[in-house]
Amino acid sequence: MVQAYILIQTEVGKASAVAELIAEIPGVIQAEDVTGPYDVIVRAQADTVDDLGRLVVAKVQQVDGITRTLTCPVVHL
């Protein structure tokens, strides 16, 4: 199982709606709107890195109102 944080920038005023829509996507553990340089932070999981990439590109990035994403995989050192 691979987990990652996805940091999302949205159009002005869209953070709450984006977080609500993303929270419904299978594989998303949590989606919160936040303040700071990013507007939404998502924790997601998938079986493989490739599946995680497909989740981000095919599902998360397709949500209306998103302008940029940054995916940060969780590592266990």
Beta strands, then each sheet from edge to edge (+ up, - down):
strand 1: 2-10
strand 2: 28-33
strand 3: 40-46
strand 4: 66-73
sheet 1: 2+ 3- 1+ 4-
end
